[in-house]
Amino acid sequence: MTGDHKHGLYAGHDHSHGYGYRDDDRFDPRQRYRQPVRERAPLPYEGSLKAVFNAAVNEAVEQYPVLKGRFLFVNAGELTMQHDIDPRRTGFRDERDIQQFAGQMVQEAQGGSAFATKIQELGVHVMTYNPLPFRLFTTQDQPYEMEAMATFYHELGHLVAPAAFGSPTEGLAENVADVFGILRHIQKYGDESKAIEMGSWGRAWRFVLTGQGDHFTTLSIDAMPKLLEKLDVQALTPAETAALSARVALQNTPHMEVMATVARNFRDVQKTIAQTRSLSKGLKALAEITLSDDHEKSETYFTFRIGSSALQRFLDGKVNFDVETQKMLFGERVSNDTGPIKLEGEYWDGVRQRMADRRAQLDKEGVLLGMPHLKEPRAPQAANTNVEPPKPPKKSGWSLFGND
């Protein structure tokens, strides 16, 4: 572990292959120093990203004052660190203390993904980067630096954006962090960023396969393109970027009961793949579930929105079945066929048409998708602002605002 004096949510392993955090302050930092560092996995990129991360850390501290004197960044892949730590503001006594703690963060990261944490008793914000063997927010033809920065910005979102750490709402923190990370990615890379397309698909596909909703952020990501039609994303200040991320996530994070219902709808996809060892048959199951009209059996509105996001890149022929993608889809290599996944023939042409028709219907009907409509819509009634509101009844008992 090397130090760089140019410059955390306590989070840990995210075995669901997302980026994340842990809200857990129950530990003894000194005890953690004594843990050995396990052997590192090979890096999925050549060279070093140290200079890239140095610049990103310096920028983060400059843009977000909450990090000043309290920020530690650890690159578990390369065994390096950058920090802006002021011993007068933290529980670290000296550089040796920081080195020891950074070594423990490397240990925490082994076998998992990147994470961020705020450790109250030390007064520090910690981010630990650990590269995954596949990508979540970039395509394989893009420099790996762009994937690394997507990770960095996601974890930074956990540290600086409202509701991105410690929220009791299931999945909200990850939604905020993904929106923040994508906004920052677009601010840095402009039109070269494919974080919206890749993030929406990756999060939806993993939810379809696993049913785990803690990192399901597709609906928040899918809300972003329409916002970007009006938003001057480059003009956003750092504070505005953080605030907007929370707004988008708060409006688009689905309730856990919705996620449970939709997860049950998709459970046959993984079962089909496991039983037949055929991805194409699993994708057929996904298509039929996504396009189902059976309102008595499933929540078709959210099922279509999520299923269509998971299926569309396959229909477009954009998913290459190389080893990296196989690991993303299944967690391991499952096939020696590493070519592009092609969904061709009469059946799949029909699916494409049905998807297009349903999307057009969704654009027209919104949340009323598939529900009965009036033949002639009622004319909207204007609110009568001249009518005196009724007098409130006499109060009795307990009131949120107290009694008169």
MORA-V451473 format. One line per field, one symbol per residue. burial: b if it has 16 or more other ideal C-beta (glycine too) atoms within 10 Angstrom, else e. A space follows every 10 residues. Layout:
burial->???
This chain:
burial->beeeeebbbb bbebebbbbb bbeeeeeebe eeeeeeeeee eeeeeeeebe ebbbebbeeb bebbeebebb bbbbbbbbeb bbbbbeeeeb ebeeeebbeb bbbbbbebbe ebbbbbbbbe ebebbbbbbb bbebbbbbee ebebbbbbbb bbbbbbbbbb bebbbebeeb bbbbbbbbbb bbbbbbbbbe eebbbbbbbb bbbbbbbbbb bbbbbbbbbb bbbbeeeeee eebeebebee bbebbbebbb ebbbeeebbe ebbebbeebb ebbeeeeebe ebbbbbbebb bbeeeeebbb bbbbbbbbbb bbbbbeeebe bbebbbbbbe eeeeeeeeee bebeeeebee bbeebeebee ebeeeeeebb eeeeeeeeee eeeeeeeeee eeeeeeeeee eeee
